[in-house]
Amino acid sequence: MLPPELPPLPALTHAESEFIDRYLEVIDQMGRINPARGTHTYGALRAAQALVAGATALRDALTVMHTRGESELHATTLARALRVLGGERRASRVTLPPEEPS
């Protein structure tokens, strides 16, 4: 049985696509660093090191957008793209897990 088909990504410029991809990479690294969810310092260290490169790539993507005259973020369209790419699930790893009953 095949998984349900995802809705198509909204039409994005190349720069917007790059921005979304880099943003999700940063979110993924932040989730790996999250002390409330992690189990090993080495994994968190590696994620923190990757976060630096990811943040630089995110900055570069936004710089390209700004330079090209894309001065506005189309939040509704970008949020739709994030949802299709699992952004809610990925961002949930950055937050605190639910408190366990005592």
GIPE-V969941 format. One record per pair of residues at least 6 apart in sequence whose ideal C-beta (glycine too) atoms are under 8 Angstrom apart, sorted by sequence separation. I is the first residue (numbers start at 1). J is the second residue. D is the distance in whole Angstrom. If there is no record, write none. Layout:
i:I j:J d:D
i:I j:J d:D
This chain:
i:31 j:37 d:7
i:32 j:38 d:7
i:38 j:44 d:5
i:81 j:87 d:8
i:82 j:88 d:7
i:12 j:20 d:7
i:79 j:87 d:8
i:35 j:44 d:7
i:32 j:43 d:6
i:33 j:44 d:5
i:32 j:44 d:7
i:32 j:46 d:8
i:33 j:47 d:5
i:32 j:47 d:4
i:33 j:48 d:6
i:30 j:47 d:8
i:29 j:47 d:5
i:33 j:51 d:7
i:29 j:48 d:7
i:29 j:50 d:5
i:30 j:51 d:7
i:29 j:51 d:4
i:26 j:51 d:7
i:29 j:54 d:5
i:26 j:54 d:5
i:25 j:54 d:5
i:26 j:55 d:6
i:22 j:54 d:6
i:25 j:57 d:7
i:26 j:58 d:6
i:25 j:58 d:8
i:22 j:57 d:5
i:23 j:58 d:6
i:22 j:58 d:4
i:22 j:60 d:8
i:19 j:58 d:7
i:22 j:61 d:5
i:21 j:61 d:8
i:19 j:61 d:4
i:18 j:61 d:4
i:19 j:62 d:6
i:15 j:61 d:6
i:18 j:64 d:7
i:19 j:65 d:6
i:15 j:64 d:5
i:16 j:65 d:7
i:15 j:65 d:4
i:13 j:65 d:8
i:15 j:68 d:6
i:16 j:70 d:7
i:13 j:68 d:8
i:15 j:70 d:6
i:37 j:93 d:6
i:13 j:70 d:7
i:16 j:74 d:8
i:20 j:78 d:6
i:24 j:82 d:7
i:19 j:78 d:8
i:23 j:82 d:8
i:31 j:90 d:7
i:34 j:93 d:6
i:27 j:87 d:7
i:31 j:91 d:8
i:34 j:94 d:6
i:36 j:96 d:5
i:37 j:97 d:6
i:16 j:77 d:8
i:20 j:81 d:5
i:24 j:85 d:6
i:32 j:93 d:8
i:34 j:95 d:8
i:36 j:97 d:6
i:16 j:78 d:7
i:20 j:82 d:6
i:28 j:90 d:6
i:31 j:93 d:3
i:24 j:87 d:6
i:27 j:90 d:5
i:30 j:93 d:8
i:31 j:94 d:5
i:17 j:81 d:8
i:27 j:91 d:5
i:30 j:94 d:5
i:12 j:77 d:7
i:16 j:81 d:8
i:20 j:85 d:7
i:28 j:93 d:8
i:11 j:77 d:8
i:12 j:78 d:8
i:24 j:90 d:6
i:27 j:93 d:8
i:10 j:77 d:5
i:27 j:94 d:6
i:12 j:81 d:6
i:10 j:80 d:5
i:9 j:80 d:8
i:10 j:81 d:6
i:9 j:81 d:5
i:10 j:84 d:8
i:9 j:84 d:5
i:8 j:84 d:8
i:9 j:85 d:8
i:7 j:84 d:6
i:6 j:84 d:6
